[in-house]
């Protein structure tokens, strides 16, 4: 897949909202809401004030204040209606308190055009129902309960038309404006810092070497332990995790015998090349040079990703 205009996201690019509603009893529930550009959170929902919180200066995209007021009103109505349905029909639907409902809704664009839209609802973490082409589709595993909720939530055609318009028109229009408004942030290149440490001993005579890589953007990084130019097959790369500033962190570990640690290095082995952007006016994708980090006998020393710290001893 190609990088979308050098933004650090791969096509198709998605925007989606996540709702988690926890129903504790007949009169008390808690609603959490968030908005995501790919795997970057850009909005949250303050349920106390029924307000959308913008986490980045560009999170408003190109929408006007009036459009945001309309979306805020729709969101408030949605949460009220949602709570009424699940509280009001909890006995009929045989939902036992406490229970949790998860909702995700959004759209994807590819080459500047809508490539897909979705609304999915889960009950207690399992598929419950979805919305496609102005139709509510109960999950086969959810049975008659999901069919009943479909009828209650989308009893009027105008409800179906509104949902369809939001995910098929409003969402992609917002997403494209968001990519434009945030392009200086999304197109940035940030070199990571890296440092080495020793993890918990895996056993007598063995070491667990840990390479920490933090602060990089965009996300794709492939870190491996190397001996010279030879990749070490025992390398374990962990999940790429978000930092608070929108950059990323990961760690790669290697278990070795205590006498075999010499001449090992931790390296970004992702060999990326400049690739022309697909959208007029957007610069070609830029890449970092391949760099190597080595370890001294100070296990806590940090420094730029391209700094040589010596050889493992």
C-alpha positions in Angstrom: 0.0 0.0 0.0 1.2 3.5 -0.8 1.8 6.2 1.8 -1.0 8.8 1.5 0.7 12.0 0.4 3.6 11.6 2.8 1.3 11.9 5.8 2.7 8.7 7.5 -0.6 6.9 6.9 -1.1 4.2 4.4 -4.0 4.0 2.0 -6.9 3.6 2.6 -6.8 6.3 5.3 -9.6 6.2 7.9 -11.4 8.4 10.3 -13.6 6.8 12.9 -15.2 7.5 16.2 -15.4 5.1 19.1 -18.2 5.0 21.8 -18.0 2.9 24.9 -21.2 3.0 27.0 -21.2 1.2 30.3 -24.6 0.6 31.8 -24.3 0.0 35.6 -28.0 -0.1 36.6 -31.4 1.3 35.5 -30.5 4.9 36.1 -26.7 5.1 35.8 -24.5 4.8 32.7 -21.1 6.2 31.6 -20.4 7.2 28.0 -16.8 7.6 26.6 -16.2 8.9 23.1 -13.2 9.5 21.0 -12.2 10.4 17.4 -9.3 8.8 15.5 -7.3 9.5 12.4 -6.0 6.0 11.7 -4.5 5.1 15.1 -3.9 8.7 16.2 -6.5 10.0 18.6 -7.5 13.6 17.7 -10.8 14.0 19.6 -12.4 13.1 22.9 -15.9 13.6 24.3 -16.6 15.3 27.6 -19.8 13.7 28.8 -20.2 16.1 31.7 -20.5 19.2 29.4 -21.5 17.3 26.2 -18.5 18.9 24.4 -16.1 17.7 21.8 -12.5 18.2 22.9 -10.0 18.9 20.1 -6.6 17.3 21.0 -4.6 18.9 18.2 -4.8 22.5 16.8 -5.8 21.0 13.4 -8.4 18.5 14.8 -11.2 20.8 13.5 -10.2 20.1 10.0 -11.8 22.5 7.5 -15.2 22.4 9.1 -16.8 25.7 10.2 -17.9 26.5 13.7 -21.5 26.1 12.6 -20.8 22.6 11.3 -19.1 21.7 14.6 -22.1 23.0 16.5 -24.4 20.8 14.4 -22.2 17.8 15.1 -22.1 18.6 18.8 -25.9 18.7 18.9 -26.2 15.5 17.0 -23.7 13.8 19.3 -25.6 14.9 22.4 -28.9 13.7 20.9 -27.3 10.4 20.0 -26.1 9.7 23.5 -29.5 10.6 25.0 -31.3 8.4 22.5 -28.8 5.6 22.9 -29.2 5.5 26.7 -33.0 5.6 26.4 -33.1 2.6 24.1 -30.8 0.4 26.1 -32.2 1.4 29.5 -35.8 1.3 28.3 -35.6 -2.1 26.6 -33.0 -3.8 28.9 -35.6 -6.1 30.5 -37.3 -7.0 27.2 -33.9 -7.6 25.5 -32.7 -9.6 28.5 -29.6 -7.3 29.1 -28.4 -7.9 32.7 -26.8 -5.1 34.5 -24.0 -4.2 34.3 -23.3 -4.5 30.6 -21.3 -2.6 28.0 -22.0 -1.5 24.5 -19.2 -0.6 22.1 -19.8 1.4 18.8 -17.4 2.3 16.1 -18.4 4.3 13.0 -16.4 6.0 10.3 -15.1 6.0 6.8 -12.1 5.3 4.6 -10.8 7.3 1.6 -8.4 6.1 -1.1 -6.9 8.4 -3.7 -9.1 11.2 -2.4 -12.4 9.3 -2.8 -14.6 7.4 -0.4 -13.7 3.7 -0.4 -15.8 2.5 2.5 -17.9 3.5 5.5 -19.1 1.5 8.5 -21.1 1.4 11.7 -20.5 -1.6 14.0 -22.0 -2.2 17.4 -20.8 -4.8 19.9 -22.4 -6.1 23.1 -20.0 -7.2 25.8 -17.2 -7.3 23.2 -19.0 -9.5 20.7 -20.5 -8.5 17.3 -24.0 -7.4 17.8 -25.2 -5.5 14.7 -23.9 -3.2 11.9 -25.3 -0.6 9.5 -24.7 -0.9 5.7 -26.4 0.7 2.7 -29.2 2.3 4.8 -29.9 -1.1 6.4 -29.4 -2.4 9.9 -27.9 -5.9 9.9 -28.1 -8.0 13.1 -25.2 -10.3 13.7 -26.2 -13.9 13.1 -24.9 -14.8 16.6 -26.9 -12.1 18.3 -30.2 -13.6 17.3 -33.6 -11.9 17.8 -32.3 -9.5 20.4 -30.2 -7.7 17.8 -33.2 -7.7 15.4 -35.2 -6.0 18.0 -32.6 -3.3 18.7 -32.3 -2.6 14.9 -36.0 -1.9 14.8 -35.9 0.4 17.8 -32.8 2.3 16.9 -33.7 2.8 13.2 -37.5 2.7 13.3 -37.8 5.7 11.0 -36.4 6.1 7.5 -35.0 9.5 8.4 -32.8 7.9 11.1 -31.3 5.6 8.4 -30.9 8.5 6.0 -29.1 10.6 8.7 -26.6 7.8 9.6 -26.0 7.1 5.9 -25.3 10.8 5.2 -22.9 11.1 8.2 -20.7 8.2 7.3 -20.9 8.5 3.5 -20.8 12.2 2.9 -19.9 14.2 6.1 -17.2 11.7 7.2 -15.1 11.6 4.0 -15.4 15.3 3.5 -14.2 15.9 7.0 -11.4 13.4 6.6 -10.0 15.0 3.5 -10.1 18.4 5.1 -8.4 17.0 8.2 -5.5 15.7 6.2 -5.1 19.1 4.6 -5.4 21.0 7.8 -2.9 18.7 9.6 -0.5 18.2 6.8 2.5 20.0 8.4 2.1 17.8 11.5 1.3 14.6 9.6 4.2 15.0 7.1 6.8 15.7 9.7 9.8 13.4 10.1 11.1 12.9 13.6 14.2 10.9 14.3 14.0 8.7 17.4 16.3 8.4 20.4 17.4 4.9 21.3 19.0 3.4 24.4 19.9 -0.1 25.6 19.3 -1.8 28.9 19.3 -5.3 30.4 16.0 -6.9 31.1 15.2 -9.5 33.8 17.6 -12.4 33.7 16.2 -15.2 31.6 18.4 -17.7 33.5 21.9 -18.5 34.7 24.5 -17.5 32.2 22.1 -15.7 29.9 21.3 -12.0 29.3 18.1 -10.3 28.0 19.2 -7.3 25.9 16.6 -4.6 25.4 16.8 -1.9 22.7 14.4 1.0 23.4 13.5 3.3 20.4 11.3 6.3 21.2 10.1 9.5 19.7 10.0 8.5 16.0 7.4 9.6 13.4 6.0 8.3 11.1 5.2 4.9 12.5 6.9 2.3 10.3 10.1 1.2 12.0 11.6 -2.3 11.9 14.2 -2.8 14.6 16.4 -5.8 14.8 19.4 -7.0 16.7 22.4 -7.4 14.4 25.9 -8.9 14.5 27.7 -7.0 11.8 25.3 -7.3 8.8 23.7 -10.5 10.1 20.2 -10.2 11.6 19.8 -12.2 14.8 16.9 -14.6 14.4 15.9 -14.4 18.1 15.0 -10.8 18.0 11.5 -10.1 19.5 10.0 -6.7 18.5 7.2 -5.5 20.7 4.1 -3.5 19.8 4.5 0.0 18.6 3.0 2.2 21.3 2.0 5.8 21.3 3.8 8.6 23.1 1.8 11.6 24.5 3.2 13.9 21.8 2.0 11.8 18.9 5.3 10.0 18.3 5.9 6.3 18.8 7.9 3.9 21.0 8.9 0.3 20.7 11.4 -2.1 22.1 13.2 -5.1 20.7 14.7 -7.8 22.8 17.2 -10.5 22.3 18.2 -13.4 24.6 21.8 -14.4 24.4 24.4 -16.3 26.3 26.5 -14.0 28.5 29.7 -14.6 26.5 28.0 -13.9 23.1 27.0 -10.3 23.6 30.1 -8.8 22.1 29.7 -7.0 18.7 25.9 -6.9 18.8 24.1 -3.8 17.7 20.5 -2.6 17.5 19.5 -1.3 14.1 16.5 0.1 12.2 16.6 -2.4 9.3 13.7 -0.9 7.4 15.2 0.2 4.1 12.8 2.8 2.9 13.4 4.8 -0.3 12.0 8.2 -1.4 8.7 7.6 -3.2 6.8 10.2 -5.2 3.6 11.4 -3.5 0.4 10.6 -5.4 -1.3 14.0 -4.7 -0.4 17.2 -6.5 1.2 19.8 -4.3 2.4 17.2 -1.7 6.1 16.5 -1.4 7.7 13.2 -2.1 8.0 10.9 0.9 11.3 11.3 2.8 13.1 8.7 4.7 15.7 8.3 7.5 19.2 6.9 6.7 19.8 3.5 8.1 21.6 3.9 11.4 23.2 1.8 14.0 23.1 2.0 17.8 25.6 0.1 19.9 26.0 -0.3 23.7 28.5 0.7 26.3 28.8 -0.8 29.8 26.4 2.0 30.9 23.0 0.4 30.4 21.0 3.6 30.9 22.8 5.9 28.4 20.6 7.6 25.9 21.4 9.5 22.7 20.3 10.2 19.1 19.5 7.2 17.0 22.6 7.8 14.8 25.1 8.0 17.7 27.6 5.2 18.1 28.0 4.2 21.7 30.6 1.5 21.3 30.5 -2.3 21.4 28.6 -4.6 23.7 30.8 -6.2 26.3 
